[in-house]
Structures are given as structure tokens and as C-alpha cells.
Amino acid sequence: MADVSQPAQRREHPDYPGWIDAAFGEAEHYNRAVIGTLLIRRDSPQVARLRMIPEERHKNQYGVVHGGAILGLIDIAGFAGATELTDGAFPGGVTIELTNHFVGSADPEQPLDATVEVIRETGKMVFVRGTVEQDGAILGSWSSILRKVSAR
């Protein structure tokens, strides 16, 4: 298990100026193996944005980004956004609840973003919400409850 008490090294992605490479962890683990390229930036003091670059493997039989891939992006966004918006103080955790509402489909040829806002943080929980966006259009809204990991 990775040491979640040590923040990952932050570096700007060489192909995406203004974006931080957010594909932390081992290449064979979920974030990098399934979702692929992940980028993050802070849009404002209250909002972070996690971006994925869809690939052929993210398409469904209808030629749009599969809803499961979008849900994976959203789940990762909750944690990445909470970490970004607390300046690395969020220790990581597990998803307790994730609610999502799709209102549009995603083009696999365009970057796909999940915005994140921390609504409230308690001793053991972080409440986050956001939207899924592509090229200025909102494709969904979501909210999640994250339980912080305890130091062992």
C-alpha cells in the first residue's frame, strides 16, 4: 500500500501547459491503467478541475465515452480535488457515497473535465460536489462523501 501521508511530487505536464500531472501511483493501478492521462488545476480557491484525455478504450458501442469511465473520473476527482483544495492536507480515504446525474454524452475526441468543490470537511469525512464538463457544456452533476483514512 502506498504511503498516503507523503504527498506525491507535483509537476506540470509537459504536453499540457498550466495543468499538473495527476496520474499518481503505479502504472498498473486503476487511475493510470484504466483512466490514463489525468491532469489537475485549480480554477479558483474553491474549485479544482480534474481532466482526463479519453482514448479509444473509453468508448462504448455508441461511440461516446462510456458512463463507467466517466464515473471513474468522478470518483478520482473527489479525492484529487479534495487534496488540491486542502493543499495536500487531505490524507486520502474511501468513497462512502457517490451520486451522479448524466445530462449529456461525452465526445471521446475531446478532453473531459470534472470540477470539484469541497462543501464541508469534518474530522472523518469530506463532502464534495461538482460537474462533468466538456468544451464548456455541462454533461452531468455529482456529489460524494469521502471517509478519510486513519493513521495506522
Phi, psi and omega in degrees: 000139180291150177280100183285351179281344179257118180293146177290153179290132181266134175211145177292139179289131184296333182266351184226082181304139180088354180247140176269136176294118183248014180273065181281162177097184183283148182300330182271356178275165191311304188307310183276321184289323184261309184279320178093224183296124176233134182230151178221149172208162177260120178280328179202175177300337183256347188230128172250160181227122176255131183241137169245152176253102183301148178235172180307321183293345180272355181282150169261186184292348180264000177085012176246169180295130180299138179302327178295323177294321178294319177296323175298317176301314181299315181299314178296321182300322179303314181287314180297318179294317178298320178295314180297315186282345175255016180053041176086002182283340179291124187278001188093174182174205180230153178280124176269319182210143175220120178244135182220147175228112175279138175232003178192168180258159184252134177283122182289354180267358183237149174302149182236128185246147168238121175274153183221135174227129175278118182276317181201147175231131175244187179300325184241348186233154171229130180253122183232158175209165179182193178231162169251128186225151175212123178051042177085352180260138176276125180254350180180166174228154185208162171212155184209151173245125181246133176261127180292146174284150177265145175295137181262000000 
